[in-house]
Amino acid sequence: MSVVSYLRGLDPRLPRAVWVLELGGVVNSFGNGFVYPFLFIYLHNVRGFALGVSGLIVATNAGVALIAGTPGGAAADRLGAKRTLAASLALLAIAFALFPLVRSPWHAFALAALVGLANGVFWPSYHTLLAAITPAERRHAGYALQRVSMNLGFGIGGAAAGLIAASARPGTFTALFLIDAATYAAFLALLGAVRPGPQRAVAADAHDRDRKLGYAAILRDRVFLALLGLNIVFVTAGYAQLETLPVFAKDQADVSEGAIGLVFLVNSLVIVLAQLPLTKLVEGRRRMVMLALMTAVWAGAWLLVFGAGLWLSAAAAAAVIVVGGGVFAIGECLQGPTQQALIAELAPDHLRGRYMALSTSSWSIGWIAGPAAGAFVLQQEPLALWPAAAALCLAAGAGGLLLERRLPQTLRRTPSDVAVTMPPEPDPEAEAEALSVKVSG
């Protein structure tokens, strides 16, 4: 196969509206990279707030987002995902444009709460809109492309902001916030070109009944709730430990700050480069097996970190941990086209906003629990964290394999162009019937 043919095979074959939305995602993530890595520095070093107060301000964003996600998902179902996404972008643009005016902690708390409210609405409506404009058989590619756009934009934004920000010159942070606000406004303008397609027809009585029940209707979907439980473990033992990795590497293995930054750079680059090839790889394969493989890859990454802290130090430890960050990214690429697309398929159209809201909440819970639990273990016994996290990852992967038998047969595999040529899974009843016919004949 020629290089050109291979590259053509990586084409995710998505509608124009998806590309426009993903372009908005790149712009949005670029702005996030401009601000989020430097927000703590702005509050503490520039405005002079105490470390504890600054930490509470940053935490306010996550706490309010967790609370706002539930009504945000309902709003996406009732008002439309595009409208609620537009409202969240407008709020984010206003909030970050006002951050340079912060002079007292209460100013920052109020704006952090506004950002949290907007973020709580943003993700359910974004994921719902992406599902609405993407054909069902290509949703895995759409969500994979979203992961590429997020990492690409955030990485470039963070690198560019690092060249601008200087604590001794508060005006540089004003520039960061205004640029971030402008990216939200740009995304809002791009959103005008996104045209959601028609939804599948739903029986009126079922639609009305489920809408009146709201989230209570989702509580009957035990498979979805089990998937959310697994995701909390994925985030707690996986993604969230990326936040504890820097302090472990610094204190336990004497890794420099520059090398720690390289870990996250390599992580982002691997995702950008490997996501589309790995998306092609998972097509036609069993989704829960891919998630189990993801947890095995993550366990391997955490054991590399454990080995670096146990046996190595300085440059040698840094090299192994950088490799671990790249290995972890491979696992992330397996999750991208698998889990979110499965959730989108499990959700009926008229409840998809609520499904996405609960999915977002499961991520938030993991991001809250993971760093807290990881920091506690690091304080007691630093080297115990990584084997424990690896074990939790593997346990969650095994749980996913057990959950597979409860998934609808049609959703067990990621869609593929060649799926129709694959041999169907054995059907014992059909085989027994065919055998009886053959014997009687």
C-alpha positions in Angstrom: 0.0 0.0 0.0 1.4 3.4 -1.0 1.8 6.3 1.5 -0.9 8.2 -0.4 -3.4 5.4 -0.2 -2.7 4.9 3.5 -3.2 8.6 4.2 -6.5 8.6 2.2 -7.6 5.6 4.3 -7.2 7.8 7.4 -9.9 10.2 6.1 -12.6 10.2 8.8 -15.2 11.0 6.1 -17.2 13.4 8.2 -19.8 16.0 7.0 -18.8 19.6 6.5 -20.7 20.7 9.6 -18.6 18.4 11.8 -15.4 19.9 10.4 -16.7 23.4 11.1 -17.6 22.4 14.7 -14.2 20.8 15.2 -12.5 23.9 13.9 -14.4 25.8 16.5 -13.1 23.2 19.0 -9.5 23.9 18.0 -10.0 27.7 18.4 -11.7 27.1 21.8 -8.9 24.8 23.0 -6.3 27.2 21.9 -7.9 29.8 24.1 -8.1 27.4 27.0 -4.4 26.7 26.6 -3.8 30.4 26.8 -5.5 30.8 30.2 -5.9 27.6 32.3 -2.2 26.7 32.8 -1.6 30.3 34.0 -4.8 31.1 36.0 -3.3 30.0 39.3 -0.2 32.1 38.7 -2.4 35.2 37.8 -4.4 34.9 41.0 -1.5 34.3 43.3 1.5 36.0 41.8 -0.1 38.9 40.0 -3.2 39.7 42.2 -1.5 38.6 45.4 -4.2 36.2 46.7 -3.1 33.6 49.2 -2.4 30.1 47.8 -5.3 28.6 49.6 -7.7 31.3 48.3 -6.4 30.9 44.8 -6.9 27.2 45.0 -10.5 27.6 46.1 -11.2 30.0 43.3 -9.9 27.5 40.7 -11.9 24.7 42.4 -15.1 26.9 42.2 -15.0 26.5 38.5 -15.0 22.6 38.7 -17.6 22.5 41.5 -20.1 24.8 39.8 -19.6 23.0 36.5 -20.5 19.7 38.2 -23.7 21.2 39.6 -24.6 23.0 36.3 -24.1 20.0 34.1 -27.5 18.4 35.0 -29.7 21.4 34.1 -27.4 22.1 31.2 -28.1 18.7 29.7 -31.9 19.2 30.1 -31.6 22.6 28.4 -29.8 21.0 25.5 -32.8 18.6 25.1 -35.5 21.2 25.5 -34.0 24.3 23.8 -31.6 22.6 21.4 -27.9 21.8 21.7 -26.9 24.6 19.3 -28.7 27.3 21.3 -27.3 26.1 24.6 -23.8 25.8 23.2 -24.1 29.4 21.9 -25.3 30.7 25.3 -22.3 29.0 27.0 -19.8 30.5 24.6 -21.3 33.9 25.1 -21.0 33.6 28.9 -17.4 32.3 28.6 -16.4 35.2 26.4 -17.9 37.7 28.9 -16.4 36.0 32.0 -12.8 35.9 30.7 -13.0 39.4 29.2 -13.7 40.6 32.8 -10.9 38.6 34.5 -8.3 41.5 34.0 -10.6 43.6 36.2 -10.2 41.3 39.2 -8.9 43.1 42.3 -10.5 41.3 45.2 -11.1 37.6 45.8 -14.8 37.9 45.6 -14.5 39.3 42.0 -12.5 36.1 41.1 -15.0 33.8 42.9 -17.9 35.4 41.0 -16.2 35.0 37.6 -15.0 31.5 38.4 -18.6 30.6 39.2 -19.8 32.1 35.9 -17.1 30.1 34.1 -18.2 27.0 35.9 -21.8 27.6 34.9 -20.9 28.1 31.3 -18.6 25.0 31.3 -21.4 22.9 32.9 -23.6 23.8 29.9 -20.8 23.7 27.3 -19.8 20.0 27.3 -23.3 18.3 27.2 -24.4 20.7 24.5 -21.2 20.3 22.5 -21.3 16.5 22.6 -25.0 16.4 21.8 -24.6 18.7 18.8 -21.7 16.6 17.6 -23.8 13.5 17.7 -26.7 15.3 16.0 -24.6 16.4 13.0 -22.6 13.1 12.6 -24.0 10.0 10.9 -24.3 7.2 13.5 -21.8 5.0 11.6 -19.2 7.8 11.7 -19.7 9.1 15.3 -16.6 7.2 16.5 -14.5 9.2 14.0 -16.2 12.5 15.0 -15.4 12.0 18.7 -11.8 10.9 17.8 -11.4 14.1 15.8 -12.6 16.1 18.8 -9.8 14.6 20.9 -7.3 15.7 18.2 -8.7 19.2 18.0 -8.6 19.6 21.8 -5.0 18.5 22.2 -3.8 20.4 19.2 -5.4 23.6 20.2 -4.5 23.4 23.9 -0.9 22.5 23.2 -0.3 25.3 20.8 -2.2 27.8 23.0 -0.2 26.8 26.1 3.1 27.1 24.3 2.2 30.5 22.8 0.9 31.8 26.2 4.2 30.8 27.8 6.0 33.2 25.5 3.7 36.1 26.5 2.9 35.7 30.2 5.2 37.4 32.8 4.2 37.8 36.4 6.2 41.1 36.6 4.0 42.6 33.8 0.3 42.2 34.7 -0.6 43.6 31.2 0.6 40.3 29.7 -2.2 38.4 31.6 -4.7 41.0 30.3 -3.7 40.0 26.8 -4.1 36.3 27.7 -7.7 36.8 29.0 -8.7 39.0 26.1 -7.3 36.6 23.5 -9.2 33.7 25.3 -12.4 35.7 25.2 -11.9 36.4 21.5 -11.5 32.6 20.8 -15.0 32.0 22.4 -16.4 34.8 20.2 -14.8 33.2 17.1 -16.3 29.8 18.0 -19.7 31.5 18.4 -19.3 32.9 14.9 -18.4 29.5 13.4 -21.3 28.0 15.2 -23.6 29.9 12.8 -22.4 27.6 9.9 -23.3 24.4 11.8 -26.7 23.0 10.6 -28.0 20.1 12.7 -29.7 17.4 10.7 -33.3 16.1 11.4 -33.7 13.8 14.4 -35.0 10.3 14.1 -38.8 10.0 14.6 -39.8 9.1 18.1 -43.2 7.9 19.2 -45.0 11.0 20.7 -46.2 9.2 23.8 -42.7 7.8 24.6 -41.2 11.2 23.9 -43.6 13.0 26.2 -43.3 10.4 28.9 -39.5 10.5 29.0 -39.4 14.3 28.8 -41.7 14.5 31.9 -39.6 12.0 33.8 -36.4 13.8 32.8 -33.4 12.2 34.4 -35.6 9.6 36.1 -36.1 8.0 32.7 -32.3 7.5 32.4 -32.0 5.8 35.8 -33.7 2.8 34.1 -30.8 2.4 31.7 -28.6 0.2 33.9 -26.1 -0.4 31.2 -25.5 3.3 30.8 -25.2 3.8 34.6 -22.7 1.0 34.7 -20.7 2.6 31.9 -20.6 5.9 33.9 -19.3 4.0 37.0 -16.5 2.5 34.9 -15.7 6.0 33.5 -15.3 7.4 37.0 -12.7 4.7 37.6 -11.0 5.4 34.2 -10.7 9.1 35.1 -9.8 8.6 38.8 -7.0 6.0 38.2 -6.0 7.2 34.7 -6.4 10.8 33.6 -6.5 12.4 37.0 -3.2 11.0 38.0 -1.5 13.1 35.3 -2.0 15.9 37.8 -0.1 14.1 40.6 2.6 13.0 38.2 4.6 16.3 38.2 5.0 16.5 42.0 6.0 12.8 42.1 8.5 13.1 39.4 10.0 16.3 41.0 10.1 15.1 44.6 10.7 11.3 44.2 12.9 11.2 41.1 14.5 14.7 40.9 13.1 15.4 37.5 13.4 19.0 36.3 10.5 21.3 35.5 11.5 21.4 31.9 11.5 17.6 31.6 8.1 17.5 33.3 6.8 19.9 30.6 8.2 17.6 28.0 6.0 14.7 29.4 2.9 16.7 28.6 4.2 17.9 25.2 4.9 14.3 24.1 1.5 13.2 25.4 -0.2 15.8 23.3 1.9 15.1 20.2 1.2 11.4 20.4 -2.5 12.0 20.5 -2.4 14.4 17.5 -0.3 12.0 15.4 -1.7 8.6 16.5 -5.5 9.3 17.0 -6.6 8.9 13.4 -4.5 5.7 12.7 -5.8 4.2 15.9 -9.4 5.2 15.1 -9.0 3.2 11.8 -7.7 0.3 13.9 -10.7 0.1 16.2 -13.3 0.1 13.4 -15.1 -3.2 13.3 -13.7 -4.3 16.7 -15.4 -4.9 20.0 -15.8 -1.7 21.9 -15.3 -3.1 25.4 -12.2 -5.0 24.3 -10.7 -1.8 23.1 -11.5 -0.1 26.5 -9.9 -3.1 28.3 -6.9 -2.7 26.1 -6.8 1.0 27.0 -6.7 0.2 30.7 -3.9 -2.4 30.1 -1.9 0.3 28.2 -2.5 2.8 31.1 -1.4 0.2 33.6 1.8 -0.2 31.6 2.4 3.5 31.6 1.9 3.8 35.4 4.3 0.9 36.0 6.9 2.7 33.9 6.5 5.7 36.2 6.7 3.4 39.3 10.0 1.9 38.0 11.4 5.4 37.2 10.7 6.5 40.8 12.0 3.3 42.3 15.3 2.8 40.5 16.2 6.0 38.6 16.6 9.7 39.1 17.2 12.9 37.2 17.6 12.5 33.4 17.2 8.8 33.3 14.0 8.9 35.3 12.8 11.8 33.1 13.4 9.7 30.0 11.3 6.8 31.3 8.5 9.1 32.5 8.4 10.8 29.1 8.0 7.4 27.5 5.3 6.7 30.0 3.4 9.8 29.0 3.5 8.8 25.4 2.3 5.3 26.2 -0.6 6.7 28.2 -1.5 8.8 25.2 -1.9 5.6 23.1 -4.6 4.5 25.6 -6.3 7.8 25.3 -6.5 7.3 21.6 -8.3 4.0 22.1 -10.9 5.6 24.3 -11.6 8.6 22.0 -13.4 6.7 19.2 -15.0 4.1 21.5 -16.6 5.3 24.7 -18.3 8.7 23.8 -19.6 7.2 20.6 -21.1 4.3 22.5 -22.8 6.7 24.9 -24.2 8.7 22.0 -25.7 5.5 20.5 -27.2 4.4 23.8 -29.0 7.7 24.2 -32.3 8.3 22.4 -32.3 11.6 20.5 -34.7 13.4 22.8 -32.7 12.5 25.9 -29.2 12.8 24.5 -28.4 16.1 26.2 -29.1 14.5 29.6 -27.1 11.4 28.8 -24.1 13.7 27.8 -24.6 15.8 31.0 -24.3 12.7 33.2 -21.3 11.5 31.2 -19.7 14.9 31.7 -20.5 14.6 35.5 -18.7 11.3 35.6 -15.6 12.9 34.3 -15.9 15.7 36.8 -16.3 13.3 39.7 -13.1 11.4 38.6 -11.2 14.7 38.3 -12.2 15.7 41.8 -11.6 12.3 43.4 -8.5 11.3 41.5 -6.1 14.1 42.5 -7.4 14.1 46.1 -6.9 10.4 46.5 -3.6 10.4 44.6 -2.2 13.3 46.8 -3.2 11.3 49.9 -1.4 8.2 48.8 1.6 10.3 47.7 1.8 11.8 51.2 1.7 8.4 52.9 3.8 6.2 50.5 4.7 7.8 47.1 5.7 4.6 45.4 2.4 2.9 46.3 0.3 5.2 44.1 1.3 3.8 40.7 0.8 0.1 41.3 -2.5 0.9 42.9 -3.6 3.1 39.9 -2.5 0.3 37.5 -4.5 -2.3 39.4 -7.6 0.0 39.4 -7.2 0.5 35.6 -7.0 -3.3 35.0 -10.0 -3.9 37.3 -12.1 -1.3 35.4 -11.1 -3.0 32.1 -12.2 -6.3 33.4 -15.5 -4.7 34.5 -16.0 -3.4 30.9 -15.6 -6.9 29.5 -18.2 -8.2 31.9 -20.5 -5.4 30.9 -20.2 -6.2 27.2 -22.8 -9.1 27.4 -25.4 -6.5 28.5 -24.9 -4.2 25.6 -27.3 -4.4 22.6 -25.8 -6.7 20.0 -25.7 -3.9 17.4 -23.6 -1.6 19.6 -20.9 -4.0 20.7 -18.6 -3.2 17.8 -17.4 0.1 16.4 -19.0 0.6 12.9 -16.7 -0.1 10.0 -17.0 -0.1 6.2 -15.9 -3.7 6.2 -18.1 -4.8 9.0 -20.6 -6.3 6.7 -18.0 -8.7 5.4 -17.0 -9.9 8.9 -18.5 -13.3 10.0 -21.4 -12.8 12.4 -21.1 -13.9 15.9 -22.4 -17.4 16.6 -26.1 -17.8 17.2 -26.6 -21.1 19.1 -30.4 -21.2 18.4 -30.0 -20.6 14.7 -27.3 -23.3 14.5 -29.5 -25.8 16.3 -32.4 -25.1 14.0 -30.3 -25.5 10.9 -28.9 -28.8 12.3 -32.3 -30.2 13.0 -33.4 -29.3 9.4 -30.4 -31.0 8.0 -31.0 -34.1 10.1 -34.7 -34.4 9.2 -33.9 -33.9 5.6 
